[in-house]
Amino acid sequence: MSGIIGSGAKLVHLRIKICDENSSVKLQFRTNGNTNEKNVGMVTTQVTGVYVTNDVFVWTDSNGVIEYNGDSILSVAALIVVAGWFD
């Protein structure tokens, strides 16, 4: 994220849109170094072939880095937009 927003940002607003040929496919975002799997921003497909959109707010680490994790079967489309950030 630091390449887009700079390393001074503390909180990033992401708008995520995904679609897949499978249901229950997820894409997650979290603070870099966070190991709590419950404390994530996530978007999950509910049915096949339908786009799902979610707004996620993610805290960055001191270098402006966040982590992401997606299911390996996410194969059709993922659009991630930086909608804003807070210093």
C-alpha positions as CSV (number, residue, x, y, z in Angstrom):
1,M,0.0,0.0,0.0
2,S,2.9,2.4,0.7
3,G,3.5,2.7,-3.1
4,I,0.0,4.2,-3.5
5,I,-0.8,6.0,-0.3
6,G,2.6,6.6,1.3
7,S,4.0,5.1,4.5
8,G,2.3,7.7,6.8
9,A,-1.2,6.2,6.3
10,K,-2.6,4.5,9.4
11,L,-6.0,3.3,8.1
12,V,-6.9,2.3,4.5
13,H,-10.4,2.1,3.0
14,L,-10.6,-0.6,0.3
15,R,-13.6,-1.3,-1.9
16,I,-13.5,-4.9,-3.0
17,K,-15.5,-6.7,-5.7
18,I,-15.2,-10.4,-6.5
19,C,-16.9,-12.9,-8.7
20,D,-16.2,-16.6,-9.1
21,E,-17.5,-19.8,-10.6
22,N,-17.7,-21.2,-7.1
23,S,-19.6,-20.2,-4.0
24,S,-18.1,-19.4,-0.6
25,V,-14.8,-18.1,-2.1
26,K,-13.3,-15.4,0.1
27,L,-10.7,-12.7,-0.1
28,Q,-9.4,-11.3,3.2
29,F,-7.3,-8.3,4.3
30,R,-5.6,-7.6,7.7
31,T,-2.9,-5.6,9.3
32,N,0.6,-6.9,8.5
33,G,1.7,-9.2,11.2
34,N,-1.7,-9.8,12.7
35,T,-2.2,-13.5,13.4
36,N,-5.8,-13.2,14.7
37,E,-7.8,-14.8,11.9
38,K,-11.1,-13.3,13.3
39,N,-9.9,-9.7,13.0
40,V,-10.0,-9.4,9.2
41,G,-11.9,-7.5,6.5
42,M,-13.4,-10.0,4.1
43,V,-15.6,-10.4,1.0
44,T,-17.2,-13.8,0.2
45,T,-19.0,-15.0,-2.9
46,Q,-22.5,-16.3,-2.1
47,V,-23.5,-17.9,-5.4
48,T,-21.7,-18.6,-8.6
49,G,-21.3,-16.0,-11.3
50,V,-22.6,-13.0,-9.1
51,Y,-20.4,-10.1,-8.2
52,V,-20.2,-9.3,-4.5
53,T,-18.9,-6.0,-3.2
54,N,-17.7,-5.0,0.3
55,D,-16.0,-2.0,1.9
56,V,-13.2,-2.9,4.2
57,F,-11.1,-0.7,6.5
58,V,-7.7,-2.1,7.3
59,W,-5.0,-0.7,9.8
60,T,-1.5,-0.6,8.3
61,D,1.7,-1.4,10.1
62,S,4.3,1.2,10.7
63,N,5.6,0.9,7.1
64,G,2.1,1.2,5.5
65,V,1.9,-2.5,4.7
66,I,-1.2,-4.7,4.9
67,E,-1.6,-8.5,4.3
68,Y,-4.2,-10.2,2.0
69,N,-5.2,-13.8,1.6
70,G,-7.5,-15.3,-1.0
71,D,-8.8,-18.8,-1.6
72,S,-6.7,-20.5,-4.3
73,I,-9.9,-21.2,-6.4
74,L,-10.6,-17.4,-6.8
75,S,-10.4,-17.6,-10.6
76,V,-12.8,-15.2,-12.3
77,A,-12.5,-11.6,-11.1
78,A,-11.2,-9.5,-8.2
79,L,-11.2,-5.7,-8.3
80,I,-9.6,-3.9,-5.4
81,V,-9.9,-0.1,-5.2
82,V,-8.2,2.2,-2.7
83,A,-11.2,4.3,-1.8
84,G,-9.3,6.4,0.8
85,W,-6.9,6.5,3.7
86,F,-6.4,8.3,6.9
87,D,-3.0,9.6,8.3
